[in-house]
């Protein structure tokens, strides 16, 4: 079987095995189980304690019970439990992860640790007989991707990846338009990611600015975007070439400090951030520093920063589509500009997140069919985190009455392919050469997960 056909068939197998029971139960409400899904969370930082903790309990307690919390920092995990509220979850240190699984017997392990450690807990959960939900990226290195695929194949367990960008209002709209065939065959995609000086700088204050932890922003951040394109055009990446550098942050400054609170240059640094103004940040990070030595308010000018703040990536897909992706992290405004050029027309999508000018609706879509025919309309975001996308991810996983009509639920294959584009881009920047995806990974030949 040719690789493209094989990957398509395995994707279908994922949808059938994980989504069919949900659809079946939705059609017959009497068959919906009243038993709650038990989850254990490893990694209780901002994402773990809020999105997959407090918000999960607030909106989905009808279907979900948090039974275990685990973190490398014993102070942070105890605070996370208090912050989440409404839970009797047991707390564990990371070294007792196996014990947590044994004692709490979860149905899912939710992995929200530092990116480079996602693989360890995802793999171990499956080895212990538990399905995993991994925050993106699923992995930061090639060998991690292979470990996850091999373990899933050997154990028969399943991995779900939290790609919330598939669940925004604009994503659903783009998917419906592209699937309708209105634009015909898609020839090229242009994706521009704009991060403003507030959001962009925040990555370089944290562990995300170090490749050994995040795999670079081409993996941590851009895996969202690569997955979105993969899903929208329903194609597999084949070849990747990229350029990138640390052009603004890191060593590109005459002074620096260990972290903002201890810095001697607070009066002259435009990026000084007082973490103590946020009680939550103090409780979650500052009061826990003595345990693991992690400073949440790290210096954006740290000489060890090696995650590219400026990059351009080109991807060739197996259906002939070209993707040009750019990421800039120090702009005066924030948003995205995504365009699809097809045989029958073009779709331009503009997302206005934060900008110094007034915008009535944050999502603007324009469809142009020829030089004289164009239509433009706007959408708004839904309420909730990430424009309501986070709640939709959780609803699809935990609410048995929600159907996956757009094939939005992402498994290990989607997670691996999105990570591999970022990993390949990083390799291309380091070597100056094109990287073939097929040279990086081996999908089990009889894999059905």
KAFENKA-V585891 format. One record per residue. N is the residue number from 1. PSI is psi as a letter, one per 30 degrees, with the letter a starting at -180 (999 if undefined). OMEGA is omega as a letter, one per 30 degrees, with the letter a starting at -180 (none if undefined). NEAR is the number of other C-alpha atoms within 8 Angstrom. Layout:
BEGIN
n=N psi=PSI omega=OMEGA near=NEAR
n=N psi=PSI omega=OMEGA near=NEAR
END
This chain:
BEGIN
n=1 psi=k omega=l near=4
n=2 psi=l omega=a near=5
n=3 psi=e omega=a near=6
n=4 psi=e omega=a near=8
n=5 psi=e omega=l near=8
n=6 psi=e omega=a near=9
n=7 psi=e omega=l near=8
n=8 psi=e omega=a near=8
n=9 psi=e omega=l near=8
n=10 psi=e omega=l near=11
n=11 psi=e omega=l near=10
n=12 psi=e omega=l near=8
n=13 psi=e omega=l near=10
n=14 psi=e omega=a near=12
n=15 psi=e omega=a near=11
n=16 psi=e omega=a near=8
n=17 psi=e omega=a near=8
n=18 psi=f omega=a near=8
n=19 psi=e omega=a near=11
n=20 psi=e omega=l near=9
n=21 psi=e omega=l near=8
n=22 psi=e omega=a near=12
n=23 psi=e omega=a near=13
n=24 psi=e omega=a near=8
n=25 psi=e omega=a near=13
n=26 psi=e omega=a near=12
n=27 psi=f omega=a near=7
n=28 psi=i omega=a near=8
n=29 psi=f omega=a near=8
n=30 psi=f omega=a near=5
n=31 psi=f omega=a near=6
n=32 psi=k omega=a near=10
n=33 psi=k omega=l near=4
n=34 psi=f omega=l near=5
n=35 psi=k omega=a near=5
n=36 psi=k omega=l near=8
n=37 psi=k omega=a near=11
n=38 psi=k omega=l near=12
n=39 psi=k omega=l near=14
n=40 psi=k omega=a near=15
n=41 psi=k omega=l near=15
n=42 psi=k omega=a near=15
n=43 psi=j omega=a near=13
n=44 psi=h omega=l near=16
n=45 psi=a omega=a near=11
n=46 psi=e omega=a near=8
n=47 psi=e omega=a near=9
n=48 psi=e omega=a near=15
n=49 psi=f omega=a near=14
n=50 psi=d omega=a near=11
n=51 psi=e omega=a near=12
n=52 psi=g omega=l near=11
n=53 psi=d omega=a near=11
n=54 psi=e omega=a near=12
n=55 psi=e omega=l near=9
n=56 psi=e omega=l near=13
n=57 psi=e omega=a near=13
n=58 psi=e omega=a near=7
n=59 psi=f omega=a near=7
n=60 psi=g omega=a near=12
n=61 psi=f omega=l near=9
n=62 psi=e omega=a near=5
n=63 psi=f omega=a near=11
n=64 psi=k omega=l near=13
n=65 psi=k omega=l near=11
n=66 psi=j omega=a near=14
n=67 psi=f omega=a near=13
n=68 psi=k omega=l near=14
n=69 psi=k omega=a near=16
n=70 psi=k omega=l near=16
n=71 psi=l omega=l near=13
n=72 psi=f omega=a near=9
n=73 psi=j omega=a near=11
n=74 psi=f omega=l near=10
n=75 psi=e omega=a near=9
n=76 psi=e omega=a near=14
n=77 psi=e omega=l near=15
n=78 psi=e omega=l near=9
n=79 psi=e omega=a near=10
n=80 psi=e omega=l near=12
n=81 psi=e omega=l near=13
n=82 psi=e omega=a near=7
n=83 psi=e omega=a near=8
n=84 psi=e omega=a near=12
n=85 psi=l omega=l near=7
n=86 psi=h omega=l near=5
n=87 psi=k omega=l near=9
n=88 psi=g omega=a near=6
n=89 psi=k omega=l near=9
n=90 psi=k omega=a near=9
n=91 psi=k omega=a near=10
n=92 psi=l omega=l near=13
n=93 psi=l omega=a near=12
n=94 psi=e omega=a near=10
n=95 psi=f omega=a near=6
n=96 psi=g omega=a near=8
n=97 psi=e omega=l near=10
n=98 psi=e omega=l near=8
n=99 psi=e omega=l near=7
n=100 psi=e omega=l near=13
n=101 psi=e omega=a near=12
n=102 psi=e omega=a near=7
n=103 psi=e omega=a near=6
n=104 psi=f omega=l near=10
n=105 psi=h omega=a near=8
n=106 psi=l omega=l near=13
n=107 psi=e omega=l near=9
n=108 psi=k omega=l near=12
n=109 psi=k omega=l near=15
n=110 psi=k omega=a near=13
n=111 psi=j omega=a near=15
n=112 psi=h omega=l near=15
n=113 psi=a omega=l near=11
n=114 psi=k omega=a near=10
n=115 psi=e omega=a near=15
n=116 psi=f omega=l near=11
n=117 psi=g omega=l near=8
n=118 psi=e omega=a near=16
n=119 psi=e omega=a near=13
n=120 psi=e omega=a near=7
n=121 psi=e omega=l near=10
n=122 psi=e omega=l near=15
n=123 psi=e omega=a near=12
n=124 psi=e omega=l near=8
n=125 psi=e omega=l near=13
n=126 psi=e omega=l near=15
n=127 psi=f omega=l near=9
n=128 psi=g omega=l near=8
n=129 psi=g omega=a near=8
n=130 psi=k omega=l near=12
n=131 psi=l omega=a near=12
n=132 psi=k omega=l near=14
n=133 psi=j omega=a near=13
n=134 psi=k omega=l near=15
n=135 psi=l omega=l near=12
n=136 psi=l omega=f near=13
n=137 psi=l omega=l near=16
n=138 psi=f omega=a near=15
n=139 psi=l omega=a near=15
n=140 psi=f omega=a near=16
n=141 psi=l omega=a near=9
n=142 psi=e omega=a near=11
n=143 psi=f omega=l near=6
n=144 psi=e omega=l near=10
n=145 psi=e omega=a near=14
n=146 psi=e omega=l near=11
n=147 psi=e omega=a near=10
n=148 psi=e omega=l near=12
n=149 psi=e omega=a near=12
n=150 psi=e omega=a near=9
n=151 psi=e omega=l near=11
n=152 psi=e omega=l near=14
n=153 psi=e omega=a near=12
n=154 psi=e omega=a near=6
n=155 psi=f omega=a near=9
n=156 psi=g omega=l near=7
n=157 psi=l omega=a near=10
n=158 psi=k omega=l near=11
n=159 psi=k omega=l near=12
n=160 psi=k omega=a near=11
n=161 psi=k omega=a near=16
n=162 psi=i omega=l near=10
n=163 psi=i omega=a near=12
n=164 psi=f omega=l near=12
n=165 psi=f omega=l near=10
n=166 psi=f omega=a near=10
n=167 psi=g omega=l near=14
n=168 psi=l omega=l near=13
n=169 psi=e omega=a near=12
n=170 psi=e omega=l near=8
n=171 psi=e omega=l near=11
n=172 psi=e omega=l near=11
n=173 psi=e omega=l near=8
n=174 psi=e omega=a near=9
n=175 psi=e omega=a near=10
n=176 psi=e omega=a near=8
n=177 psi=e omega=a near=10
n=178 psi=e omega=a near=11
n=179 psi=f omega=a near=7
n=180 psi=f omega=a near=6
n=181 psi=g omega=a near=8
n=182 psi=e omega=a near=9
n=183 psi=f omega=a near=15
n=184 psi=a omega=l near=9
n=185 psi=k omega=a near=8
n=186 psi=k omega=a near=12
n=187 psi=e omega=a near=11
n=188 psi=l omega=l near=11
n=189 psi=k omega=l near=13
n=190 psi=k omega=a near=11
n=191 psi=j omega=l near=12
n=192 psi=k omega=l near=10
n=193 psi=k omega=l near=11
n=194 psi=k omega=l near=13
n=195 psi=k omega=a near=15
n=196 psi=l omega=a near=14
n=197 psi=f omega=l near=11
n=198 psi=e omega=a near=7
n=199 psi=e omega=a near=9
n=200 psi=e omega=a near=11
n=201 psi=e omega=a near=14
n=202 psi=e omega=l near=8
n=203 psi=e omega=a near=10
n=204 psi=f omega=l near=15
n=205 psi=f omega=a near=13
n=206 psi=a omega=l near=11
n=207 psi=f omega=a near=10
n=208 psi=f omega=a near=14
n=209 psi=f omega=a near=14
n=210 psi=k omega=a near=13
n=211 psi=e omega=a near=11
n=212 psi=f omega=l near=7
n=213 psi=e omega=a near=12
n=214 psi=f omega=a near=16
n=215 psi=g omega=a near=16
n=216 psi=l omega=l near=16
n=217 psi=f omega=l near=13
n=218 psi=f omega=l near=13
n=219 psi=e omega=a near=16
n=220 psi=e omega=a near=15
n=221 psi=e omega=a near=8
n=222 psi=f omega=l near=10
n=223 psi=e omega=l near=15
n=224 psi=e omega=a near=14
n=225 psi=e omega=l near=9
n=226 psi=e omega=l near=11
n=227 psi=e omega=a near=13
n=228 psi=e omega=l near=11
n=229 psi=e omega=l near=9
n=230 psi=e omega=a near=12
n=231 psi=e omega=a near=8
n=232 psi=e omega=a near=9
n=233 psi=f omega=l near=8
n=234 psi=h omega=a near=7
n=235 psi=l omega=a near=9
n=236 psi=k omega=l near=10
n=237 psi=k omega=a near=13
n=238 psi=e omega=a near=11
n=239 psi=k omega=a near=11
n=240 psi=k omega=l near=17
n=241 psi=k omega=a near=14
n=242 psi=l omega=l near=14
n=243 psi=k omega=l near=11
n=244 psi=l omega=l near=10
n=245 psi=l omega=l near=9
n=246 psi=j omega=a near=12
n=247 psi=f omega=a near=8
n=248 psi=e omega=a near=8
n=249 psi=a omega=l near=14
n=250 psi=b omega=a near=14
n=251 psi=g omega=a near=10
n=252 psi=h omega=l near=8
n=253 psi=l omega=a near=8
n=254 psi=f omega=l near=5
n=255 psi=l omega=l near=6
n=256 psi=l omega=l near=11
n=257 psi=a omega=l near=12
n=258 psi=e omega=l near=9
n=259 psi=l omega=a near=10
n=260 psi=e omega=a near=13
n=261 psi=e omega=a near=7
n=262 psi=g omega=a near=7
n=263 psi=k omega=l near=10
n=264 psi=f omega=a near=5
n=265 psi=g omega=a near=9
n=266 psi=e omega=a near=8
n=267 psi=f omega=a near=4
n=268 psi=f omega=a near=5
n=269 psi=k omega=l near=7
n=270 psi=f omega=a near=4
n=271 psi=g omega=l near=6
n=272 psi=k omega=a near=7
n=273 psi=k omega=a near=6
n=274 psi=j omega=a near=8
n=275 psi=f omega=a near=10
n=276 psi=f omega=l near=8
n=277 psi=f omega=l near=5
n=278 psi=j omega=l near=7
n=279 psi=e omega=l near=7
n=280 psi=e omega=l near=6
n=281 psi=e omega=l near=10
n=282 psi=e omega=a near=11
n=283 psi=e omega=a near=11
n=284 psi=e omega=a near=13
n=285 psi=e omega=a near=12
n=286 psi=e omega=a near=11
n=287 psi=f omega=a near=9
n=288 psi=g omega=a near=12
n=289 psi=e omega=a near=10
n=290 psi=f omega=a near=6
n=291 psi=e omega=a near=8
n=292 psi=f omega=l near=8
n=293 psi=g omega=a near=6
n=294 psi=k omega=l near=6
n=295 psi=j omega=a near=10
n=296 psi=f omega=l near=9
n=297 psi=h omega=l near=12
n=298 psi=l omega=a near=12
n=299 psi=k omega=l near=12
n=300 psi=f omega=a near=12
n=301 psi=g omega=l near=13
n=302 psi=k omega=a near=13
n=303 psi=f omega=a near=6
n=304 psi=f omega=l near=7
n=305 psi=k omega=a near=15
n=306 psi=g omega=l near=10
n=307 psi=k omega=a near=13
n=308 psi=k omega=l near=12
n=309 psi=f omega=l near=15
n=310 psi=k omega=a near=13
n=311 psi=l omega=l near=12
n=312 psi=k omega=a near=11
n=313 psi=k omega=l near=13
n=314 psi=k omega=a near=11
n=315 psi=k omega=l near=13
n=316 psi=k omega=a near=12
n=317 psi=l omega=a near=13
n=318 psi=f omega=l near=10
n=319 psi=g omega=l near=6
n=320 psi=f omega=l near=7
n=321 psi=k omega=l near=11
n=322 psi=k omega=l near=11
n=323 psi=k omega=l near=13
n=324 psi=j omega=a near=12
n=325 psi=k omega=l near=11
n=326 psi=k omega=a near=11
n=327 psi=k omega=l near=12
n=328 psi=k omega=a near=11
n=329 psi=g omega=a near=13
n=330 psi=h omega=a near=12
n=331 psi=l omega=l near=10
n=332 psi=f omega=l near=8
n=333 psi=l omega=a near=12
n=334 psi=k omega=l near=12
n=335 psi=a omega=l near=12
n=336 psi=l omega=l near=12
n=337 psi=j omega=a near=12
n=338 psi=k omega=l near=11
n=339 psi=k omega=l near=11
n=340 psi=k omega=l near=12
n=341 psi=j omega=a near=12
n=342 psi=l omega=l near=12
n=343 psi=f omega=a near=9
n=344 psi=g omega=a near=9
n=345 psi=a omega=a near=13
n=346 psi=k omega=l near=12
n=347 psi=k omega=l near=12
n=348 psi=k omega=a near=11
n=349 psi=k omega=a near=12
n=350 psi=k omega=l near=11
n=351 psi=j omega=l near=10
n=352 psi=j omega=a near=11
n=353 psi=d omega=l near=8
n=354 psi=k omega=a near=8
n=355 psi=l omega=a near=9
n=356 psi=g omega=l near=6
n=357 psi=l omega=a near=4
n=358 psi=k omega=l near=5
n=359 psi=k omega=a near=6
n=360 psi=e omega=l near=4
n=361 psi=k omega=a near=8
n=362 psi=f omega=a near=12
n=363 psi=k omega=a near=13
n=364 psi=k omega=a near=12
n=365 psi=k omega=l near=11
n=366 psi=k omega=l near=11
n=367 psi=k omega=a near=11
n=368 psi=k omega=a near=11
n=369 psi=f omega=l near=11
n=370 psi=a omega=a near=7
n=371 psi=f omega=a near=6
n=372 psi=f omega=a near=5
n=373 psi=j omega=l near=7
n=374 psi=k omega=l near=10
n=375 psi=k omega=a near=7
n=376 psi=k omega=l near=8
n=377 psi=l omega=a near=7
n=378 psi=l omega=l near=9
n=379 psi=l omega=l near=10
n=380 psi=l omega=l near=8
n=381 psi=l omega=l near=10
n=382 psi=l omega=l near=8
n=383 psi=l omega=l near=6
n=384 psi=l omega=a near=9
n=385 psi=k omega=a near=9
n=386 psi=h omega=l near=8
n=387 psi=h omega=l near=11
n=388 psi=f omega=a near=13
n=389 psi=e omega=a near=16
n=390 psi=e omega=l near=13
n=391 psi=e omega=l near=10
n=392 psi=e omega=l near=10
n=393 psi=e omega=a near=13
n=394 psi=e omega=l near=11
n=395 psi=e omega=a near=10
n=396 psi=e omega=a near=12
n=397 psi=e omega=a near=8
n=398 psi=f omega=a near=10
n=399 psi=j omega=a near=10
n=400 psi=f omega=a near=12
n=401 psi=f omega=a near=11
n=402 psi=k omega=l near=10
n=403 psi=l omega=l near=10
n=404 psi=i omega=a near=10
n=405 psi=f omega=a near=5
n=406 psi=g omega=a near=6
n=407 psi=h omega=a near=7
n=408 psi=f omega=a near=8
n=409 psi=k omega=a near=11
n=410 psi=k omega=l near=12
n=411 psi=a omega=a near=11
n=412 psi=e omega=a near=14
n=413 psi=e omega=l near=9
n=414 psi=e omega=l near=10
n=415 psi=e omega=a near=15
n=416 psi=e omega=a near=11
n=417 psi=e omega=l near=11
n=418 psi=e omega=l near=15
n=419 psi=e omega=a near=14
n=420 psi=e omega=l near=12
n=421 psi=e omega=l near=15
n=422 psi=e omega=l near=13
n=423 psi=e omega=l near=14
n=424 psi=e omega=l near=13
n=425 psi=e omega=l near=15
n=426 psi=e omega=l near=11
n=427 psi=e omega=l near=11
n=428 psi=e omega=l near=15
n=429 psi=e omega=a near=12
n=430 psi=e omega=a near=6
n=431 psi=f omega=a near=6
n=432 psi=g omega=a near=9
n=433 psi=l omega=l near=8
n=434 psi=l omega=l near=9
n=435 psi=k omega=l near=12
n=436 psi=k omega=a near=10
n=437 psi=e omega=a near=13
n=438 psi=f omega=l near=7
n=439 psi=f omega=a near=6
n=440 psi=e omega=a near=8
n=441 psi=l omega=l near=9
n=442 psi=j omega=l near=6
n=443 psi=k omega=l near=7
n=444 psi=k omega=a near=8
n=445 psi=f omega=l near=4
n=446 psi=g omega=a near=4
n=447 psi=k omega=l near=8
n=448 psi=g omega=a near=7
n=449 psi=999 omega=none near=11
END
